[in-house]
């Protein structure tokens, strides 16, 4: 993977290139970015860039007692030049012997003590197909279903063994450890290795939530923050990489909140008429009564988890736009005509404070959906809450 294959993040890319160019590489880096920001693709591009750098020329004593280099090689290659290196081709295919990976895995059968290397073929295929995927996508890819992924004690032992070996052909041995949040107390096995690694060993940890990482590991890493993607960056990526229509790309980029993975998920269901479903829900809440609400919750409960999240995200998007219309005016908002009309209607039935209260409830509901809440019960409870927010201007705990 090349830096140019990573969406946006130009400032971070330049920072990483300068670290290599000036030989200021810390032995442990933590790439911290929210889902869909590109932290994993960026870490892979960086690891492949470092491992493919030409090694310093060997120095040998000549016949007359002097010292000379056997061969002159550039000390640093720019990202545009690295692709021509044979080592890069192996790194790009994730088969370079000095590039190692660690990630959450599951036992293939009861009693197994799984390691990342057991799933390396699936990992290579996953990175090729879903470079912006999250850990849920990965676990489903390897057939985890409802099983919990882990980075096990056996995996930690394997990491220690691999990184204590000499490098084969690169100057650096590199470990890309994805989702250190899945390291339990067994992660303490790695402390000594991270703090005092063998020469020319580089740890690259890739995480979404630093609060879930062992503090002892966190304190030993140099933090590289990966910001969420800009709307325009996602819009261009959807058009150029996913062949989305410009109008669709603009709409999805504004909804997905800097999360390219979410944008791709939304694109898969862009034919869904979320606005009609939302209109049905609000009419059931405000006019239809209990029977209409029950009918809607039956319908929403059958959508499936991803579609339920996308529907709530779409509602959130319209609420945010309606608030913006009130604050900065309709003429400064870039929306499709039907969405502008719907956002203005939302302003007629709810004040800004009510809309903010609804946004909070929708965010909570998305959180519960992520954790396998029953869809029918969740939308029934949410309908009651929204009714009281809109009618009585209070929020009830249901």
Secondary structure as UniProt FT lines:
FT   HELIX           3..5
FT   HELIX           10..21
FT   TURN            22..23
FT   STRAND          28..33
FT   TURN            35..36
FT   HELIX           39..51
FT   STRAND          59..61
FT   TURN            63..64
FT   STRAND          67..69
FT   HELIX           79..82
FT   TURN            83..84
FT   HELIX           86..92
FT   TURN            93..94
FT   TURN            97..98
FT   STRAND          99..102
FT   TURN            110..111
FT   HELIX           116..119
FT   HELIX           120..129
FT   TURN            131..132
FT   HELIX           135..141
FT   TURN            142..143
FT   TURN            145..146
FT   STRAND          150..151
FT   HELIX           153..163
FT   STRAND          173..178
FT   HELIX           180..182
FT   HELIX           185..190
FT   HELIX           191..195
FT   TURN            199..200
FT   STRAND          201..207
FT   HELIX           210..212
FT   HELIX           215..218
FT   TURN            219..220
FT   STRAND          222..226
FT   HELIX           231..240
FT   HELIX           246..255
FT   TURN            256..258
FT   HELIX           260..268
FT   TURN            269..271
FT   HELIX           274..283
FT   HELIX           284..288
FT   HELIX           290..301
FT   HELIX           305..328
FT   HELIX           330..332
FT   HELIX           337..349
FT   HELIX           352..370
FT   TURN            371..372
FT   HELIX           375..391
//
